[in-house]
């Protein structure tokens, strides 16, 4: 490597380090406007240094940096899950799990999300997740999770709706290989409520455009909450590109045919963030001016009965409707889809997905 190339590599690494430092402390930044033609950096992922890859990864999948979730797995029971990483976990004389729950422990010392932690995730040494909901009830990305029996068709339909509406989206096969995450990255912080309204609008548009989605497709938006739950961090989402599942074609980004891209880092580098000011116009285009999921905004005094809508707000469904419908009330509410026209089935499913913070 020549002296000039070595200096360029050093400057790139330093720039990546400074960007990570700014983002880790929640400092907004942007590149200055170009006053002259700029040299185009080659997009191939293999040309990115380790520092540049970490900076790119951190920039795209930004959640809380003061805490992260680490995946655990019990060899005795085979059970697995995620828990906030603690610097005192299993330390003799300090950690008293399982007698004392982590949330009740006075010695709990949360581990921050550092570049070393991200590197360990990408290298396969551990699996981590991020908490997308920030302490001020904002977020940097929206992710929709598809994990039911028809996740392939649902994920494709969702991505197609995003593209029709001009929403940049990246589709990832989940680490289990039995589901997918559709990621929408924002160019700046946005209110979690607005991000979730966008997600609901995209799902509503997908239902109306193509086909009925399963109810489970509605309750897997990340962030899962509009506001930070008391005493918690909100729901986590596993980060992509963990090495072990990645080697098996999972936890990777895929094309429209669900085939993994050969260069994952080049795809990450090509992801175009969505401008926050584009969210509201997109919601209106997606819903035709109707509130996402066909449920009107509810006044505070009506919050106890969100399923009740005034006749003026309800939209009439076209086509012949059945004179009666058999409904079974058990652990859920069941009805025969074959008895219903598709428009009515979609409406009932959307109604069942009304916002329910509790």
Secondary structure, DSSP 4 states (H G I P E B T S, - for coil): --HHHHHHHHHHHHHHHHHHHHHHTT----PPPPSSPPPPPP--GGGS-HHHHHHHHHHHS---SS--EEEEE-TTT--EEEEE-BTTTT-TTT--TTTS-GGG-TT--BPP--HHHHHHHHHTS--EEEE-S-TTSEEEEEEEEE-STTHHHHHHHHHHHHHHTT---EEEE-TTSS-EEEEEEEEEEEEHHHHHHHHHHHHHHHHHHT-PPPGGGTS-EES--SSPPTTS---EEE-S--HHHHTTT-SSEE-TTSPBPS-HHHHHHHPPPBPTTHHHHHHHHHHTTSPGGG-----GGGGGGTT---TTTPPPPPS---S---EEESSSEEE-GGGS-HHHHHHHHHHHT-----
